[in-house]
């Protein structure tokens, strides 16, 4: 097995989480007028998207059985929505830079992926545990696989809402369609958050959760709230000439503040859980793909804060978001260093037994 083949074989479905984190960080840095850093990260995210997409396609061709198995395990399957999010995030970055055509192409691609995966992945996960409507023997209940990765499903919907809402004011004859896409995606994301949140509570209440299971992907619980707030902020900023934009203008602003407040409340709790997990329970902090699921929420929270601070006359929110983007950049740098020091691209076959899969 060659080195490249080993990488393809071990590539996790959520490999595009790196692009998610890097792309949103680039957007945040552009909002605080740091063009050099922003453009550099934009290039990194774009190149990584191309490379990771080619690797995922190669994996689907060379190892179709492994891909099929991944899409039937809840703790791994929902990571594939990172492809949708990363595509939308790059589209948003192009929109910020004034390239609506490229952003529109990214929106179309993300929308097709979201619609296809949004129905297929939950069905495949349920079918593994409940084929023909019955409980499969020797299969754990599907609720035991619910973790932070499931919330990437929510993030995918909201990333499309953000991109569609950003393109709507300049969408000309497509403005009404873009407004409808933004509102439907935003509303769907809120509904999915409620569903996944209830499932997560059921898992914790019925089966408990260990320190090892409190993986960094649980930060996406907060990240999904933050991007939902960001989507609400952009829905509020849509041009009022569209019926969908006019109908949701008032409720979007208030909802953005509520979601942002909840995300703000969750962040310290997640920090404390992480400290307990690593300092008290001595769980290793070695690199794995899910660490990017911690960086992304930090970055998208800062972008949401700056966007809401622009649309709502609440003092301090925008400044807080501008400061938080530097914390997200620091976290991104630390995870990159962790990756380099632990040689995270080494194929799974040469890792010690039980180590987390790495991209």
PADRENNU-275585 format. One record per residue: residue number from 1; residue in three letters; x, y, z of N, C-alpha, C in turn. Coordinates in pm, whole numbers, m for minus. Each point is the difference from the previous one (the first is absolute). Example, Ala and Ser with C-alpha at 12.3 -4.5 7.8 and 13.67 -1.06 7.14 Angstrom:
<nodes>
1;ALA;1319;m569;780;m89;119;0;90;120;0
2;SER;m35;105;m72;82;119;6;m77;109;73
</nodes>
This chain:
<nodes>
1;UNK;85;m120;0;m85;120;0;88;125;0
2;UNK;m20;88;m95;78;122;m6;m48;98;106
3;UNK;81;103;22;m34;102;99;m131;68;m37
4;UNK;m16;36;m128;m122;69;m44;m122;m91;13
5;UNK;16;m126;m35;m112;m93;13;m43;m15;145
6;UNK;99;0;90;m32;m7;143;m78;121;47
7;UNK;35;117;m51;m73;122;35;m145;m9;m48
8;UNK;m16;m43;m125;m135;m11;m56;m83;m100;80
9;UNK;60;m110;36;m72;m105;73;m46;48;138
10;UNK;84;79;68;m30;41;137;m74;134;9
11;UNK;m26;64;m114;m60;134;2;m139;m4;64
12;UNK;m23;80;104;m132;1;63;m100;83;m80
13;UNK;m129;m28;13;m101;77;m73;6;149;31
14;UNK;43;35;121;m1;141;43;130;72;m32
15;UNK;78;m52;m96;130;60;m31;m11;148;m38
16;UNK;m112;40;m61;m17;140;m42;m20;95;118
17;UNK;1;m51;121;m11;88;117;115;100;3
18;UNK;116;m38;m50;113;93;m8;m36;119;m88
19;UNK;m65;m27;m113;m39;109;m91;m106;88;67
20;UNK;m93;m62;70;m101;76;74;65;102;93
21;UNK;93;m48;83;63;86;99;85;108;m66
22;UNK;79;m40;m100;90;95;m66;m78;104;m79
23;UNK;m104;m42;m68;m80;93;m79;m70;104;84
24;UNK;m63;m43;109;m69;96;87;99;94;66
25;UNK;117;m51;35;103;86;57;43;106;m100
26;UNK;11;m37;m127;33;97;m104;m108;108;m11
27;UNK;m126;m42;8;m111;96;m5;7;97;118
28;UNK;23;m53;119;8;85;118;114;99;m8
29;UNK;115;m44;m48;114;91;m12;m25;108;m105
30;UNK;m76;m33;m103;m34;102;m100;m91;106;60
31;UNK;m86;m40;94;m92;95;63;72;98;91
32;UNK;116;m40;53;76;93;86;117;62;m77
33;UNK;m9;m9;m133;95;66;m90;143;m49;23
34;UNK;16;m129;m10;132;m64;2;16;m75;m133
35;UNK;18;75;m109;m6;m62;m133;108;m105;m26
36;UNK;121;23;48;108;m94;m28;m29;m137;62
37;UNK;m33;0;128;m33;m126;68;m123;m65;m61
38;UNK;m100;83;m29;m125;m52;m53;20;m68;m135
39;UNK;71;65;m89;22;m56;m133;87;m126;8
40;UNK;100;2;88;85;m118;15;m83;m121;44
41;UNK;m86;20;98;m84;m111;46;m104;m39;m105
42;UNK;m43;97;m78;m94;m29;m110;65;m95;m100
43;UNK;125;27;m35;73;m89;m90;16;m139;61
44;UNK;38;m2;127;18;m129;68;m130;m80;m3
45;UNK;m111;68;32;m130;m68;2;m39;m49;m139
46;UNK;23;83;m102;m36;m40;m136;79;m119;m49
47;UNK;131;3;22;84;m112;m42;m38;m127;76
48;UNK;m22;16;131;m37;m116;82;m134;m59;m46
49;UNK;m94;87;m39;m130;m50;m49;19;m87;m124
50;UNK;82;47;m93;23;m77;m122;67;m134;32
51;UNK;106;4;81;74;m122;33;m90;m100;73
52;UNK;m70;48;103;m83;m91;80;m118;m55;m81
53;UNK;m55;83;m88;m110;m49;m84;48;m111;m93
54;UNK;117;19;m60;56;m104;m87;29;m128;79
55;UNK;51;16;123;29;m117;82;m128;m74;39
56;UNK;m105;76;34;m128;m65;34;m59;m74;m120
57;UNK;10;62;m118;m49;m66;m121;80;m127;m29
58;UNK;133;10;19;84;m118;m21;m36;m110;100
59;UNK;m28;38;122;m39;m99;101;m131;m69;m37
60;UNK;m94;78;m54;m128;m58;m40;18;m100;m114
61;UNK;98;25;m87;24;m91;m113;79;m123;44
62;UNK;105;22;81;90;m110;37;m55;m84;115
63;UNK;m65;68;95;m50;m71;119;m150;26;19
64;UNK;m82;m39;m95;m143;30;12;m65;m66;122
65;UNK;50;m117;40;m60;m66;116;27;78;128
66;UNK;121;54;14;32;81;117;m87;126;5
67;UNK;m17;63;m115;m83;120;m6;m143;m34;39
68;UNK;m51;m111;m51;m137;m42;34;m13;m27;149
69;UNK;101;m61;60;m4;m26;144;3;130;80
70;UNK;83;95;m45;6;130;69;m135;70;0
71;UNK;m71;m10;m111;m128;70;m13;m114;m70;73
72;UNK;30;m109;68;m102;m70;78;25;8;150
73;UNK;110;62;39;34;14;142;m20;146;38
74;UNK;m93;25;91;m39;137;32;115;89;42
75;UNK;94;m53;78;110;81;51;97;41;m110
76;UNK;m8;m63;m118;87;35;m111;m77;57;m119
77;UNK;m122;m51;m21;m74;35;m122;m25;149;m13
78;UNK;m41;65;109;m39;140;m11;120;92;m23
79;UNK;122;m53;16;117;79;m32;11;32;m148
80;UNK;m68;m78;m85;6;25;m144;m62;134;m36
81;UNK;m85;53;87;m59;131;m26;105;111;4
82;UNK;120;m31;48;108;98;m4;33;39;m144
83;UNK;m25;m90;m95;20;33;m141;m94;113;m41
84;UNK;m124;m8;44;m99;104;m31;41;132;64
85;UNK;36;m7;128;35;123;73;123;66;m62
86;UNK;102;m79;m28;123;58;m56;m26;65;m136
87;UNK;m87;m60;m80;m35;59;m130;m73;132;19
88;UNK;m94;4;93;m72;124;29;92;107;56
89;UNK;89;m40;90;92;96;63;90;64;m105
90;UNK;52;m79;m92;81;59;m107;m85;92;m88
91;UNK;m125;m39;m24;m90;89;m73;m21;132;71
92;UNK;m16;m7;132;m16;123;80;125;87;m12
93;UNK;117;m64;3;124;77;m11;10;69;m136
94;UNK;m42;m69;m106;m2;63;m132;m101;114;m4
95;UNK;m113;m17;66;m101;106;5;54;122;72
96;UNK;71;m22;111;60;111;75;101;74;m87
97;UNK;72;m75;m85;101;61;m86;m58;63;m126
98;UNK;m133;m10;m18;m64;62;m115;0;m85;m126
99;UNK;m13;m131;15;m6;m91;m114;m131;m79;6
100;UNK;m113;64;m30;m130;m66;17;m21;m120;m92
101;UNK;62;0;m118;m19;m112;m92;59;m129;59
102;UNK;124;9;48;63;m117;62;m77;m41;124
103;UNK;m43;99;78;m78;m29;120;m131;m70;m35
104;UNK;m62;43;m111;m124;m64;m43;20;m144;m42
105;UNK;112;m27;m67;31;m138;m38;21;m86;125
106;UNK;70;57;98;20;m73;126;m133;m27;70
107;UNK;m91;98;m5;m132;m19;60;m75;m114;m68
108;UNK;3;m2;m132;m70;m106;m74;57;m138;35
109;UNK;133;m9;6;64;m128;34;m35;m43;142
110;UNK;8;95;93;m30;m32;140;m146;m41;17
111;UNK;m88;67;m73;m143;m30;11;m31;m141;m51
112;UNK;61;m37;m111;m21;m135;m54;52;m106;97
113;UNK;120;24;53;58;m94;96;m85;m10;126
114;UNK;m46;115;48;m80;2;123;m131;m75;m17
115;UNK;m66;22;m112;m127;m68;m24;20;m151;m11
116;UNK;105;m41;m71;25;m143;m15;40;m67;130
117;UNK;100;57;65;49;m60;125;m100;17;114
118;UNK;m75;111;m3;m92;28;109;m109;m104;16
119;UNK;m37;m65;m108;m98;m108;8;68;m137;10
120;UNK;112;m17;m71;63;m132;m7;68;m41;130
121;UNK;76;92;60;79;m38;118;m87;m43;118
122;UNK;m101;79;41;m84;m47;112;m67;m134;m31
123;UNK;m42;m19;m124;m65;m126;m38;97;m117;14
124;UNK;124;17;m47;99;m107;9;33;m33;145
125;UNK;12;103;83;30;m23;142;m113;m76;68
126;UNK;m123;39;m29;m115;m68;60;m14;m142;m53
127;UNK;28;m19;m127;m13;m133;m59;97;m100;62
128;UNK;118;46;39;98;m91;61;m50;m54;133
129;UNK;m64;88;78;m47;m42;132;m140;m58;m4
130;UNK;m80;38;m102;m139;m45;m6;m37;m44;m141
131;UNK;64;m105;m52;m37;m47;m134;m142;m55;m1
132;UNK;m74;38;m103;m139;m45;m14;m86;35;121
133;UNK;38;109;69;m80;46;113;25;m73;129
134;UNK;88;m100;1;28;m76;121;138;38;54
135;UNK;22;m26;128;129;28;60;99;m106;m46
136;UNK;114;42;m56;99;m94;m50;69;m70;116
137;UNK;21;m132;m9;70;m70;106;146;44;8
138;UNK;52;8;121;138;34;26;37;140;m48
139;UNK;m97;84;m21;25;138;m37;m43;91;114
140;UNK;87;90;46;m41;91;108;m108;95;m49
141;UNK;m84;50;89;m103;96;m42;65;121;m68
142;UNK;m65;49;m104;59;109;m77;22;124;87
143;UNK;m79;16;105;14;119;85;135;2;72
144;UNK;63;m117;19;130;m4;67;111;57;m87
145;UNK;m26;22;m128;102;57;m89;m13;151;m13
146;UNK;m101;59;63;m21;144;m13;111;74;74
147;UNK;70;86;m70;103;84;61;5;132;m74
148;UNK;106;77;22;8;130;m64;2;m5;m151
149;UNK;49;m111;m56;7;m13;m146;m137;12;m64
150;UNK;m103;m46;69;m136;8;m56;m40;145;m28
151;UNK;54;93;76;m38;140;m17;61;61;m126
152;UNK;95;m69;m65;49;48;m129;m113;m2;m102
153;UNK;m96;m88;19;m122;m3;m82;m71;136;8
154;UNK;m8;54;120;m60;131;23;84;110;m65
155;UNK;131;m8;23;91;102;m52;m8;7;m152
156;UNK;m17;m115;m65;m10;m1;m146;m119;82;m48
157;UNK;m115;m19;65;m119;77;m39;22;149;22
158;UNK;58;35;113;17;142;32;107;66;m87
159;UNK;102;m76;m41;101;59;m88;m60;36;m135
160;UNK;m92;m82;m47;m71;32;m125;m87;123;18
161;UNK;m65;10;116;m83;117;29;83;127;m2
162;UNK;118;m5;61;88;118;2;39;40;m141
163;UNK;45;m96;m79;46;30;m136;m114;53;m87
164;UNK;m116;m63;7;m114;47;m81;m42;140;42
165;UNK;m2;26;130;m39;133;49;100;107;m41
166;UNK;128;m35;m2;102;97;m41;m12;33;m148
167;UNK;m37;m98;m82;m11;23;m144;m132;66;m39
168;UNK;m100;m6;89;m134;46;m35;m7;148;m42
169;UNK;63;94;73;m14;141;m40;52;30;m140
170;UNK;100;m76;m46;56;24;m134;m45;m106;m100
171;UNK;m102;m75;36;m43;m112;m82;m87;35;m118
172;UNK;m34;128;m16;m83;46;m113;m126;m86;m12
173;UNK;m19;m65;m114;m125;m75;m21;m8;m126;85
174;UNK;111;m40;61;0;m118;87;m18;37;147
175;UNK;m22;129;28;m5;46;139;m110;m70;79
176;UNK;m117;m13;m59;m111;m65;72;31;m147;29
177;UNK;60;m68;m98;35;m141;18;105;m15;109
178;UNK;101;87;m3;105;m6;101;m56;26;139
179;UNK;m95;93;10;m61;27;130;m76;m121;52
180;UNK;m71;m68;m89;m73;m121;41;97;m109;44
181;UNK;109;m18;m76;100;m101;38;59;33;137
182;UNK;30;127;22;58;41;127;m95;m27;116
183;UNK;m126;37;m16;m98;m17;108;m27;m148;27
184;UNK;m17;m79;m107;m27;m143;18;119;m70;66
185;UNK;120;32;m46;119;m62;58;16;38;147
186;UNK;m22;127;29;10;46;138;m103;m69;89
187;UNK;m124;m4;m44;m105;m63;79;25;m150;16
188;UNK;46;m65;m107;32;m142;7;112;m26;100
189;UNK;101;85;m4;110;m14;95;m45;12;144
190;UNK;m90;93;27;m53;15;137;m77;m125;41
191;UNK;m80;m53;m92;m74;m123;32;92;m117;24
192;UNK;103;m14;m83;95;m110;18;76;14;131
193;UNK;30;124;39;70;20;128;m86;m52;115
194;UNK;m129;28;m5;m89;m48;105;m4;m152;4
195;UNK;m9;m62;m118;m7;m147;m8;128;m63;55
196;UNK;115;46;m49;127;m58;43;26;30;148
197;UNK;m39;119;45;15;33;141;m77;m93;90
198;UNK;m123;m31;m37;m81;m94;78;64;m139;1
199;UNK;50;m44;m115;65;m131;m8;125;m5;88
200;UNK;76;110;2;120;4;85;m37;m6;148
201;UNK;m104;72;38;m45;m4;140;m46;m141;36
202;UNK;m71;m66;m91;m43;m138;24;119;m93;18
203;UNK;102;20;m81;119;m85;13;64;17;138
204;UNK;21;125;39;66;26;128;m85;m49;116
205;UNK;m131;25;m6;m89;m38;110;m16;m152;11
206;UNK;m6;m68;m113;m27;m144;1;126;m84;11
207;UNK;106;40;m70;119;m84;m6;123;64;64
208;UNK;m9;127;38;116;66;58;104;31;m107
209;UNK;109;60;43;107;33;m94;131;5;77
210;UNK;102;m62;m54;129;m8;67;89;116;m43
211;UNK;112;15;71;95;106;m35;58;m23;m139
212;UNK;25;m126;m34;53;m31;m133;m98;37;m110
213;UNK;m129;m10;31;m102;30;m101;m24;149;m17
214;UNK;49;81;94;m17;146;m11;106;57;m94
215;UNK;m9;m40;m124;100;37;m100;m16;147;m39
216;UNK;106;59;m63;m9;142;m37;m117;35;m89
217;UNK;m57;m98;m71;m112;31;m88;m120;54;76
218;UNK;m5;m18;133;m111;55;77;m2;153;m5
219;UNK;112;61;m40;0;144;m19;m95;42;m113
220;UNK;m31;m93;m89;m91;33;m109;m141;27;53
221;UNK;m31;m47;121;m128;34;63;m11;152;12
222;UNK;110;64;40;3;146;7;16;62;m138
223;UNK;83;m63;m84;21;54;m134;m126;4;m83
224;UNK;m87;m101;18;m127;m1;m73;m89;115;44
225;UNK;3;32;129;m75;117;49;57;128;m59
226;UNK;133;10;m1;64;122;m48;m29;24;m148
227;UNK;9;m105;m81;m27;21;m143;m149;20;m25
228;UNK;m85;m54;88;m144;28;m11;m26;148;29
229;UNK;72;54;99;m11;143;29;52;83;m116
230;UNK;112;m45;m59;57;70;m116;m98;m2;m116
231;UNK;m63;m115;m24;m99;m9;m108;m117;92;27
232;UNK;m45;5;125;m111;89;35;38;146;m26
233;UNK;124;35;34;45;136;m25;0;36;m147
234;UNK;42;m93;m85;2;26;m144;m141;m4;m60
235;UNK;m86;m85;53;m140;1;m44;m62;136;30
236;UNK;32;56;116;m51;132;35;52;108;m95
237;UNK;123;m18;m48;62;102;m86;m39;m13;m147
238;UNK;m80;m101;m36;m40;m16;m140;m85;119;m46
239;UNK;5;25;m129;m79;110;m58;m148;m27;21
240;UNK;m71;102;48;m141;m17;36;m97;m12;m114
241;UNK;47;16;m126;m90;m11;m113;m54;m140;m22
242;UNK;69;m100;52;m45;m138;m14;m104;m32;106
243;UNK;m110;m68;m36;m102;m35;100;55;m83;115
244;UNK;88;m96;m30;57;m84;105;87;83;94
245;UNK;76;94;m56;85;86;83;m85;91;87
246;UNK;m105;58;m57;m86;89;77;m72;m73;112
247;UNK;m42;m124;m27;m76;m76;100;84;m41;119
248;UNK;130;m17;m19;85;m51;109;92;106;60
249;UNK;m8;123;m50;94;103;45;m7;20;152
250;UNK;m119;17;52;m14;29;143;42;m115;89
251;UNK;m47;m120;m32;28;m115;86;147;m41;m7
252;UNK;64;25;m114;140;m42;m15;91;75;96
253;UNK;m23;131;16;85;77;89;m7;m46;144
254;UNK;m120;m20;50;m15;m48;138;54;m140;18
255;UNK;m22;m86;m98;50;m137;9;152;m3;0
256;UNK;62;87;m79;146;6;m4;57;29;138
257;UNK;m60;96;70;48;34;134;m19;m116;98
258;UNK;m112;m69;m8;m27;m113;90;101;m112;m24
259;UNK;22;m35;m126;93;m107;m32;143;38;38
260;UNK;36;124;m27;134;46;37;20;m5;151
261;UNK;m102;40;74;9;m5;146;18;m142;51
262;UNK;m73;m95;m58;11;m139;42;139;m55;m33
263;UNK;52;35;m119;135;m43;m37;104;57;95
264;UNK;m19;126;40;92;63;94;m2;m72;134
265;UNK;m116;m42;43;m13;m73;127;66;m137;m7
266;UNK;m9;m65;m117;55;m135;m14;153;m3;m2
267;UNK;62;104;m53;146;m2;m20;77;m27;129
268;UNK;m26;71;113;73;m32;123;m24;m142;49
269;UNK;m123;m51;m17;m30;m137;42;85;m100;m79
270;UNK;16;24;m129;82;m90;m82;147;8;38
271;UNK;47;120;33;138;15;47;23;m77;129
272;UNK;m95;8;92;12;m73;127;m4;m151;m22
273;UNK;m87;m45;m90;m5;m144;m31;132;m47;m60
274;UNK;58;82;m87;128;m36;m59;110;m7;104
275;UNK;2;97;92;100;m2;107;m18;m123;88
276;UNK;m124;m32;35;m27;m119;81;44;m126;m72
277;UNK;m26;m6;m130;33;m119;m79;150;m23;m5
278;UNK;77;107;m24;144;m16;m20;80;7;130
279;UNK;m40;88;92;77;19;122;m42;m96;111
280;UNK;m127;m25;8;m50;m86;107;m1;m147;m41
281;UNK;m47;m28;m121;m10;m138;m47;120;m42;m85
282;UNK;90;93;m26;127;m29;m69;m20;m64;m138
283;UNK;m102;47;m71;m20;m45;m137;100;71;m91
284;UNK;63;m74;m87;104;56;m87;m56;109;m91
285;UNK;83;101;m24;m37;109;m92;70;m15;m134
286;UNK;42;m122;m32;65;m25;m129;m91;40;m116
287;UNK;63;38;m111;m76;50;m115;m97;m103;m54
288;UNK;m120;45;m31;m92;m74;m86;m89;102;m71
289;UNK;m67;m45;m102;m78;90;m85;m102;82;79
290;UNK;m53;m57;108;m106;67;74;48;127;70
291;UNK;131;19;12;48;126;58;m40;120;m85
292;UNK;m14;m21;m131;m44;111;m85;m146;35;29
293;UNK;m74;m97;52;m138;27;40;m5;86;125
294;UNK;112;22;66;9;94;111;38;140;m50
295;UNK;87;5;m100;44;129;m54;m113;68;m76
296;UNK;m73;m77;m80;m108;58;m81;m102;75;84
297;UNK;m53;m57;110;m97;75;80;55;131;56
298;UNK;127;m2;40;60;124;51;3;107;m107
299;UNK;38;m40;m122;8;97;m110;m138;49;m42
300;UNK;m96;m92;m14;m132;41;m47;m72;81;108
301;UNK;30;m25;126;m59;81;108;49;144;m10
302;UNK;128;17;m29;53;137;m11;m60;72;m121
303;UNK;m16;m72;m112;m62;61;m119;m145;36;28
304;UNK;m72;m89;69;m139;28;36;m9;122;90
305;UNK;92;12;95;0;115;90;18;130;m76
306;UNK;93;0;m95;24;122;m77;m119;33;m90
307;UNK;m62;m101;m58;m115;23;m88;m119;52;78
308;UNK;m28;m61;115;m113;45;83;29;139;56
309;UNK;125;25;34;36;133;48;m22;108;m104
310;UNK;7;m39;m128;m25;95;m109;m149;25;m20
311;UNK;m81;m105;19;m144;12;m29;m83;41;121
312;UNK;53;m22;121;m74;33;121;77;104;82
313;UNK;m67;104;49;69;105;76;30;m41;144
314;UNK;68;m114;16;38;m47;133;149;25;17
315;UNK;39;86;94;142;36;13;86;m118;44
316;UNK;118;m7;m58;98;m98;45;3;m131;m76
317;UNK;m110;m39;m66;m4;m130;m66;101;m7;m115
318;UNK;2;104;m83;93;1;m112;145;m2;45
319;UNK;32;79;102;137;4;52;39;m135;61
320;UNK;m94;m63;69;26;m131;57;29;m102;m110
321;UNK;m76;6;m109;26;m90;m112;135;24;m64
322;UNK;39;127;m13;130;32;m58;114;m53;85
323;UNK;m17;4;132;103;m55;89;1;m153;m5
324;UNK;m119;m60;m9;m11;m146;2;64;m65;m122
325;UNK;7;73;m112;58;m60;m119;148;m30;21
326;UNK;66;79;83;141;m27;29;16;m125;86
327;UNK;m94;m23;89;2;m125;77;m19;m120;m92
328;UNK;m90;16;m97;m21;m108;m97;126;m25;m82
329;UNK;70;108;m38;125;m16;m75;105;m72;83
330;UNK;6;34;130;95;m68;89;m33;m149;9
331;UNK;m129;m32;12;m40;m141;7;35;m72;m131
332;UNK;m23;66;m113;33;m59;m131;149;m29;m8
333;UNK;82;93;47;145;m18;m3;43;m117;88
334;UNK;m59;m10;119;35;m110;91;m37;m136;m59
335;UNK;m116;m8;m64;m41;m127;m60;92;m35;m117
336;UNK;40;100;m77;95;m26;m109;132;m53;55
337;UNK;49;60;108;125;m47;62;m17;m141;54
338;UNK;m115;m26;61;m29;m135;51;3;m101;m115
339;UNK;m59;40;m111;m1;m86;m120;141;m31;m47
340;UNK;84;104;m7;136;m19;m48;83;m84;96
341;UNK;m18;22;130;80;m72;99;m39;m147;11
342;UNK;m128;m28;m21;m45;m140;9;m11;m66;m136
343;UNK;40;73;m105;2;m54;m137;m135;m61;m33
344;UNK;m102;88;8;m137;m47;m14;m34;m61;m133
345;UNK;83;20;m105;m35;m59;m130;50;m144;m14
346;UNK;61;m53;107;47;m137;m9;m118;m95;m11
347;UNK;2;m96;m92;m111;m93;m15;m27;m77;126
348;UNK;m125;m43;15;m46;m64;122;78;m128;28
349;UNK;45;m69;m104;66;m127;20;129;10;78
350;UNK;64;118;3;126;13;72;m18;70;133
351;UNK;m125;35;36;m25;60;129;m14;m107;106
352;UNK;16;40;123;m19;m96;107;m146;m43;4
353;UNK;m25;m116;53;m134;m56;3;m93;92;78
354;UNK;m115;31;m60;m101;79;71;15;149;m19
355;UNK;103;44;m70;16;144;m20;m110;51;m89
356;UNK;m33;129;17;m108;59;m81;44;8;m145
357;UNK;m95;m12;m91;30;13;m141;32;145;m31
358;UNK;91;17;m93;44;134;m36;m13;19;m150
359;UNK;m20;124;m45;m8;23;m143;136;m15;m66
</nodes>
